[in-house]
Amino acid sequence: MRDLDDIDMEILQLLLANARRPYSEIAETVGLSAPAVSDRVARLAEAGVINRFTVDIDRSQLRTGIPVLVTIAVTGREPGAVRSTLLEADAVEHVFTTAEADLVVFARVPDNDIAGWLGDTVDTDAVADFEVELLADAVWSPDLAGTEFALSCAQCGNTVDSEGTAARIEDSLYQFCCPSCEARFTDKYEQLQEGAD
């Protein structure tokens, strides 16, 4: 996939503001035809830049739960299992991982017993310590300003630039920083497939 241009970034910003915005309206804003916008959105989705279109619900309008910010120090070095468990909890809206491998959770807890909620949600042996801050308000305002587009190599994790390659394996499109990474990934994939059969 080629690098994103200014029009791609503008389309992403418009979809970020309203994912239900008609392609004809986006086309008028960016100076393209609606089919051209549709093609660009399809390409962005195929490349993994757009993962899904979703609904952003303002839970404060539903008046459910007390908004809190919980910082969790996880026992062990990898917070992945605890993060996955938290993301499945109904009360949790966002989970962030800090550089120190702590988890910062924005949740709307059903009652004042945050320790009880946390104990019911995650394995208490996985939590070394936690701190809670009661929030007066929470606003989520994602923005693409100042960002640059960068794909990661499926094999080594390096940034894929304009000299990178892409390969479709089964129904998935994978991006690679170089042909040797593509070859290693493909070989490994084929070996795993043979082992599974």
Stockholm file with secondary structure:
# STOCKHOLM 1.0

chainA/1-197         MRDLDDIDMEILQLLLANARRPYSEIAETVGLSAPAVSDRVARLAEAGVINRFTVDIDRSQLRTGIPVLVTIAVTGREPGAVRSTLLEADAVEHVFTTAEADLVVFARVPDNDIAGWLGDTVDTDAVADFEVELLADAVWSPDLAGTEFALSCAQCGNTVDSEGTAARIEDSLYQFCCPSCEARFTDKYEQLQEGAD
#=GR chainA/1-197 SS CCCCCHHHHHHHHHHHHCTTCCHHHHHHHHTSCHHHHHHHHHHHHHTTSCCCCCCCCCHHHHTCSEEEEEEEEESSSCCHHHHHHHHHSTTEEEEEECTTSCEEEEEEESSSCHHHHHHHHSCGGGEEEEEEEECSCCCCCCCCTTCCCCEECTTTCCEECTTCEEEEETTEEEEESSHHHHHHHHHHHHHHHHHHC
#=GC SS_cons         CCCCCHHHHHHHHHHHHCTTCCHHHHHHHHTSCHHHHHHHHHHHHHTTSCCCCCCCCCHHHHTCSEEEEEEEEESSSCCHHHHHHHHHSTTEEEEEECTTSCEEEEEEESSSCHHHHHHHHSCGGGEEEEEEEECSCCCCCCCCTTCCCCEECTTTCCEECTTCEEEEETTEEEEESSHHHHHHHHHHHHHHHHHHC
//
